[in-house]
Amino acid sequence: MFTLTAAAAARIRQSAIEGGMADLALRVAARQESDGSITYGMGFDEPGEGERPSLQAEGVTVLIAGSSRPLLQDTQLDFVELNPGEFSFIFVPQASEASGAAGCGNCSSAGCGSRGSGC
């Protein structure tokens, strides 16, 4: 199951308010690259016709496309301080047989924090 930490949810809610997007859901996506790495993305969006939220957590509605679900299974989105004063969202695969290493991703949504890789 995809999860959010309290820190990530708080920053997402704050960004949504600051950007005038408080009524929108957070869309999260993942794509596996040819070298096996996973690229993550997120942004505020409205649900598509007939689309249901994938998750309601910490006051955040999350949308995940079917094609991204296997890559986001057992992944946690966190918001951390990488260096003093440098904050970023990171995607962290949780320990399971399918994933053994921590992952990082880019924030692709305007106003959602540092756009660094988080690595």
N, C-alpha and C positions, 0 to 999 in steps of 0.2 A: 504494500500500500504506500502511496506517495504521502508524505507528511510535511508539515511546516513547523519550524520551531516558533516559540513565542516571539523571539527577536525578529525573525523574518516576517511574521504576520504583522507585528507592530509597525515595521518599516513599510510594508506594503500598504497597510491602511493609511499611514501618514502620507505616503507618496500619492495615493489615490485622492486624498483630500486636497493636497497641495496642487495637484494637476487638474482638479475639477472633474475627476473620473470616479468619484466615490460610488456611483451607481453601476459601475462596470465590474465584471469578474476579472480575475487574473488568469490569462491563458498561458499554459506552460507546455513547451514542446521539447522534444529531443530527437536527434538524428545521429545514426551511426555513420561515421566517416569510413572511407576505404581503408584507412590504416587501423581501424578497430576502435579509435577513440570516439567519444560521444560529445556532440555539440549540443548545448542547452540554450534555450531562449525563453523569454517571457515578456508579456506585455498586457496591458489592459484591453479588454474586448467585450463585446456583447455576445451572448450565446447565439449560435446559428439556429435556424428554424428547426424545431424539434430536438435541439441539443439540450441535454440535462447536465447540471454541474457534476463533475467527477468527485468533488470533495467540498465540504463546508467545514472549515477549521479556523479556530481563533478569530472568528469574525470575517474571514476571507472566503469568498466563493472561488473555487478553482475549476477551470475547464482544461481537460486534457483530451486531445484527439486520439482516436482509437489506435492510430499508427504509432503514437508516442508512448502509449501505456506500457508495453513490454519493457521499454528502455527506462521508464520512470518507476517501475515496480520496485518497491523496497528502497526508494531514494528519499532523502530528506533535504528540504531547502532550508538553508540557514543564512543568517546575516551576521557577519563577524568582522572584528577589527583585525586586519591582516598585519598592519604596522600602525604605530601611533598616529591616530587621526585618519587612517585609510580604511574605510569600511567597504565591504563587498558582499553580494549574495554569492553563496556557493552551493552547489548540488553535491550531496554526499551519499553515494550508494552505501546502504547499510550492509553489514556482514551477512552474507548468504553464500551458497555454493555458486551462484551466478555472478556475484560481484565480490571482488576481494580488495579493490583499491579505492581510495577516495577520489571523487571527481570534482571538477571545477567547471564553471560555466560563465557565460557573459550575461549580463542583464541587458536585455534589448528594449526595455521600456523607458521612455522618457521620464525622468524624474524619479526613478526607482533606486537611486543610489549610485555607487561607483560602477563604472562600466568596465573595470579591469577584469581580468580573467579569474581572479580569486585564487590563483595558483602561486 
